[in-house]
C-alpha cells in the first residue's frame, strides 16, 4: 500500500451511480453534485479515440455469445459469517447515499459486452483478459463477460485523467480510476469505466482495471477492514482477488440473490442456502449423493 493519503467520494442519483476508486487529495463531494443525466452516453465519446482497439485482440479472444438456455442453477455454498458481513458492507447500497432505499442489491442480469477504447498497453489488455476470465469462472454462468468490437454495454477508456470529464460528464476530478453505472429497477444496464493512462505504474493500473470492473458488477462500496481486498478504501496496488473478494462475487451472482433485495431479504436467502448446504453434509455413516434441495444421504 502506498503512503499517499487519499480520499474517496461518490455522486448519486436514485437510478444512476458513479464511484471514484482512486483519488488524490483533496476532493470534497456533497449532495449538490448530484444531477440527473440522460440514459445514453454523450455523442462523440468513443469517436475521440482510435478505432479498432478491440478488434486488434488475438483470434479467439472475443467469445461467442452465451446461450439463452445456459443454466442458472448453481451448487449452494456455505458462506462464513465473516464473508456475509463483508458482503453486507460492500454490496448493499451506495457510498454516502441519501436515498432511503439505497441499501439494495444491484447487479447485472445480462451478459457484459466490453469495448476497450483509448490507448491501453499490452499489459493492460492482458490484465483485462485475465480479470474477465476470473469473473466468468466465479459467476458460474449466471452472467458472462466478453470483449467486443461494437455494441457494448460496458466501455473502458484508457486516457489521461484530464480527458475524463469529456468521456463521462459525471466524473469528479481528480481520480486515476472511476466508474459510472446506470440501472433500471436495480438491474444494472450499462457502465462507463475510466482508467488513467498516465501518472501511475503498470502495476497500479492493473489494480485499477481489476477494481473498477469488479465494482461495476454491483460491489460498489469500499471498506477499511482488509488491506488485501480489492475493495480496500485506502490506496493500494493489489492485483489479485482475496478469498473474501472471490466469495463476494460468487455471493452476488448466486441466482437466488435478486436485484432490489434488501439486507433482510439477502440474509433470509443466505440462511436458506446455508440450510440447504448443511442438510447434505452426512456424518461418517452416510454418503451425500448430491447437493441441493433434493439431496439425500444413504446409510452405509
Buried (B, 14 or more C-beta within 10 A) or exposed (E): EEEEEBBBBBBBBBBBBBBBBBBBEEBEBEEEBBEEBEEEBEEEBBEEBEEEBBBEBEEEBBBEEBEEEEEEEBBBBBBEEEBBEBBBBBBBBBBBBEBEEBBBBBBBBEBBBBBBBBBBEEEBBEBBBBBBEBBBEBBBBBBBBBBBBEEBBBBBBBBEBEBBEBBBBBBBEBBBBBBBBBBEEBBBBBBBBBBBBEEBEBEBBBBBBBBBBBBBBBBBBBEEBBEBBBBBBBBBBBBEBBEBBBBBBBBBBBEBBBBBBBBEBBBEBBEEBBEBBEBBEBEEEBEEEEBEEEBEBEEE
